[in-house]
């Protein structure tokens, strides 16, 4: 390991030991109205805790209006109603019960319960319902739920429009429970696709939204239905793209996230008189600018890249999270049970190993505008990404890629040894484990 590089990074690193240590991060964020908080895994307790701590500070200190997460729109909207003192749910656990799709633990876990309870208490002290902080989903997997949500709304608001939506969505409805079957059938000529029908429904909803805007603002409930129509249209494209190649389906998904984020920001901004300030939670692979990764060089884009391209540099801040070793909650296969797995110590040729050699249990490394020593690696380092599936036996092929971290992100937080996220529902393969003593418990 390059000792000169490590010594330089030790000078740049800012220890994370107390709540006050986040003050420096907030100074780095400045006036950014879009703060994207990543994670190197989908199952690490410390990443969730720190993202929650940072989000609370952004909401309280900088007036942020919403948290938008890598989750399905209908499920997150149920949580949003609860934290904004609406809906029928009586507890955070009940509000989170809509998250039934694999992987449940991403949102049905103890850290999210704590955050949801905090949001509800915070919003109790906000007099105007329009100013209460919401919790929204950016993803597009909820094809069936979103179709039904559109029809349910229109049944109440416009029965004739509901009848048209039923007819259009009827093209796909019997496949919606297993949308991959739909994608397979249409891609291989076994069934005509329904692209025109779902697009026609979205166009109708957009036309009605424009009519609302001409006379005032778009009502919240209409916007929620319009977003479900957007999910339906983009999910239909996504499931067909799955059988054309990984890059194409990935780009559909991240483009949808960016489109949803923009629509949410504009809608919330109607009632507050400015574009909404939103903190985003998603995996590093979605939030670290793809142009500085090997996937980007192969044609993938992502949400972090699109945010940087669409907004001024000072409007956004991309924060990545890394770890060297510890444990993680993940499955061995898609739709498999949650398991508590050990994380293999990072490879010698990875950015995680470089940050491990800094020798601090937890620290912030500012990057933007800093000419960081990390640039000496010249994009030659590997970077690790553990999603909902972790396969340590094929880790180099399954979980590492080449990346230029100092340009991917505006800052990094490194927690050297992390612990597994605690799911609300634990499988026989998940055993209890105490949090690591290295976690900055004062935050």
N, C-alpha and C positions, 0 to 999 in steps of 0.2 A: 504494500500500500504506500502511496506517495505521502511521505511524512510532512512535506511542505504544504500539500493540499489540506491535509487534516488539521495542521496548525492554523492555517488561514480560516478554515471553517469554524474552528473553535473560537476564533475571535469574532466571527460574524454571528454565531448562534446566540440566541437569547433564551436562557433557561425558563421553563414553565414550572413554577413551583407554587405560586400563590395566585389568588384571584387578580391581584394588581398586575401580574405579568401579562394579562390580556389587554391591559391599557395600551401597550406598545403596538399590539396587533390592530387595535381599533384605530390608532394613529396611522398605521400603514394603509388601512382600508380607506381612510379619509372620507370623501363625500360619495363614494361609489354607492349606487342605488341597487346594484345587482351583485350580491356576494354569493359565490358558488363554493360550497364546502364539500370536499370530496371524501373519499375513504379508500384505503388500499384493499379492504375486504368488505363483504356485506355482513360480517358477523363478529365485530370487535367492539367490546364494551366501551373502551376508552374513546374510540372515535365517536360513538354516539353521545357519550357524556360531554366531550369537548364541543361537538357541534351544537349540542343543546345549550351549553354555557355561552358559547359565542352568539348563538341566535338570541338568547335572552338579553344579552348586552346590546345587540343591534336593535332589538325591539324597544328596550327601555331608554338607551342612551341616544340612539340615532333615529328613532321613530319609524322603524321598519313595519310594514303593513301585513306581511304574509310570509309563511314558510311554504315553499313548493318542493315536493319530494318525488323521488323515483318510485312512484306508486300509481295505482289506477285511480282515475278521476272519481268514479262513484264511491269507492271505499274511503278515499281521503275526504270527500265532500261530507260524508256522514260525520267524520271526526270534526270537520270545520264547523258544522252546525252545532255540535256539542260544545266546542270551546267558545263559540260566539253566543252561547245561551239560547240556542234554538233546538229543534228536533225533539225526539221522544226519549233519547237515551238518558239513563240516570247515573252512569258512571263512565270513567274512561275505558275500562275493560269492555263494557257494553258497546261504547262508540267504536271501539277497534274491532268488534266482532265481525264486521264486514270483510275483514282481510282473511279470506278462506283459501285463496289460491296460493299454491307453492310459490315462494317460500314464506310461510306465515311469520317466521321469526323476524323477518326484516322490519315488520311494523308491530307485530304482537310480541313485545318484549318489555322488560321492566323499565328500561330507559325511556321508551316512548310513553309509557303510562305516566311516568313522572313529568315529562314535558307537556303532555296533554293536560294534566292536572294544573300545572303552572300556567299554561295559556288560559285556561278557564278562570282561574283566580285573577290573573292579570286583566282579562277582559271585563271582569266584574266591576273593575274600577274605571272603565272607559264608558263615559256617559252615552256617546253616540254609537248606535249599532253599526253604522257605516265605517267607524274607525276601529272596530274590534279586529284584532289580528286573526287571520284565517290560516287554514292548513289545507293545502291543495295538492292534487296528484298530477304529474306530468306525463304519465305513461299511457300506453294504448292497447293493453292486453284485454280490456274489458268489453269485448265486442258484443256479447249477448246482453250484459247488464246495461250497456250504454244505449243499445237499440230500444230496450224495454223502457229505459228512463225517458227517452225522447217521447215515446208513445204515451207513457203515463202522464207526462206534463201536458201534452197536446189534448189528451182526453178531457182535461179540466179546462184548458184555455181555448181550444179551437177543435171541436169534434170533427169537423170536416177535414182539417189538416191532419188530424190523427188517423182518419181513414186512409188518406193518401200515404202517410208514413207506413201504416201497416201493409199496404199493398207493395210499397217499394221494398221494405225490409223483408217481406215474405220471400223474396228471391233467395235470401241467405239464412233465414231464421232457423230452419231445421238443421243447418250445419253449425249454428253459432255456438252450441255447447262444446263442440270440438272444432274450433276454427282451423286447425292444421289440416283436418280432413277436407275442409273447403278449399284451402290453398292447394292441396295436392290435386283435388278433383279438377279445379280450374286450370292449373298449370299443365296438366297432362291431357287436357281436352275431354275430360269425362263429364264436364258441366260448363255451361257458359258462365262467365264471371258476372258479378253484380255491380261492377264499378260505376256504371252509368246511373243505376238506381240510388245507391248511397250518396253519390255526388249530387244528384238532383235534390235529395232531401236536405243536404247541407246548404246548397244554393238557396233553397226556399227559406231556411232558417236565417241565413245571412241577409236575405232581402228584407225579412221582417225586422231584423236587428237594425238595419239602416233606416227603416221607417220609424222605429223608436227613437233613433238618434236625431232624426229631423224635428221631432217634437219635444225632445228632452234627453233622457238617459235610457239605457237598456236595463230593464228590471233584472234583479239578481236571478230570480228563478228562470227567466227566459235565457239568460246567459248560461246558466248551468245546463239547460237543455241543449242550447246551441253547441256548447262544448262537447256534450255527449254525441251530438251529430257529427262533430269534427272527429272525435275518437272513432266512431263507427266507420267513417269514410277512410281514415288513415289506417285503421286496423285491417280493413278489407285489402288495402294496397299492401300492407305489411305481410299478411299471411300468404298472399300470392308471391311476394318477393322472396319469401323464405326458401322457395324451391328454385330460385334463380341464382342464388349465391349469397354468402354471408355479408359481403360488403353492401350489397343493394338493400337488404332488409335492415341492416344496422343503420344505414343512412336515412331510411324512411322513419325509423323509430326516433333517432336523434333530431331529425328535422321536425317531427311532430312535437317533441319536447320544447324545441325552440319556439315553434308556432304557438303552443299553449302558453308558454311563459310570456310571450309578447301580448297575447290576447288577454291574459289575466292581468298583466300590468296595466294595460289600457283600460280594462273594465273597472278595476278598483280605483284607478285614477280619476274616473268620472265624478265620484262623490267627494274626493279629497282635493281636487283642483290641481293635481300634478301627477306625473307618472308614479305609480306605486313603487315603493322600495321592497324588494323581495329577496329573501335568503333562500338558496337552493341547496338541497341535499341530494347527492347522487354519487355514484362510484367515480373514483379518479379517472377511469377510462372514458367516462362521459364528460367530465369537467376539465380535464387537462387538455389543452389545445392540441387537437389531433394532428395539426400540421407539423408538429415536432416529435412525431412518433413514426415507427415503421409502418403502422396501420394506415396512417395518413398518407404516407408515400405510396401505399398500395391502393388509395382511392377512398378510404373511409374519412368521413367528417364526424364531428360530434358537437354536443351542445356548447361546450366551452369555446370551441372555434367559432361557432355561429354567433355567440354573444359578443366575442371580440370583433367580429366582422361587422355586426349590425350597430354597435354602440361605440361611443367615444371611449378612448382608453381609460379615462378617469371615471367612467360610469360603471365599470365592472372590476371585480377582484376575484381571482381564482386561487383557492387555497387547497393544496393537496395534503394528504396524510400518508405517512409511511410507518412501517414497523420492521424490526429485525427478526424477532422470534416470539414465542409464546403459545397461545392457543386461540382457536377460532371456532365459531359455530358455522357449520357448512354441511352439505350433503355429499354423498359419493356419486350420486346419479340424479338426473332430473326427476322431480317428484319423489325423491327419497326422503327418509326421515332426517331430522336435524341431528347432527352428531357433534360431539365436542372433540375437536381434532388438534393435535400439536402442529404448530407451524415450523417447518424446517428452517433452521437458521439461514439467513440470506446468503446468496452466492457471492464469492469474492469479487466478481466482476459486475456487481449491481450497485445502484445508487443507495439502496438500503444498507449495504455493507459499509460504504463510505460514511454514511450518517451514523452507523453503529460505532465506527472508529472514533467519532467525535468524543464519545465517552460520557455523554450526559443521558440520564434516564428519559428526559422529555425536554424538547426545545423547539423554538420557532426559528426558521431560517428565512429571513426576508430575501427576495430575489429581484423583484422589479426595480429597475433603475439603480441596482447596487453593484453591477459588475462583479457578481459573486464568484468566489473561487471555484464554485462548482462548474463554471464554464470551462475550466481547464480540462475537464473530462471530454469536452468536444462532442458530446452526444454519443460517445462510445459505450456508455454504461447500459446495462439491462435495468428494467424496472419490473416489479412484481405486481400482478393483479390477481387477487383471489375473489371470485364472485360467489354465487350461491353454491357452487360445486367446487370442492378442493380435492385435488388428486396429487398428493405429495410424491407418489411413485413416478409420475411423469411431469414433475414440476417445471423443468426447463421448457418443455414443449407446450405445456398446458397453461402456464401462468407467468411466463416472462416474455418481454418484448424490448426492443431497443427504443430508447427515448432520450430526449434532450430536456431533462427536467427543469433546468433553469429558464427555459423558454416556454415550457408547458404551463407553468404556474407562476403566480405572482409572489407566492411564499409557500413554504412547506412546514408542516408540523411533524416531527418525528417522535414517536413513542417507542422506545427501544424494545421493551418487552410488554406485550399486550395480553389481555385475557378475553375469553370467549363471551359474546353477548348471551344474556340469560333469557331464553324464550319463555313466554307464558305457558305454553304447552311443551313439555319436555318428553322426548322419546326415551326408550330404554338405552339408547346409545349416547345419551347426554347425562353426565354425572355432575354433581355440584363441585364448583371450584371457587376458592376465595380470590378476590381481586389481587393483582400483583401489588406489592408494596411500593413499586416505582411510580405508580400513578400519581399525578399531582393532585392530591386530595383536597388541597386548599382552593382549587378553582371552583 
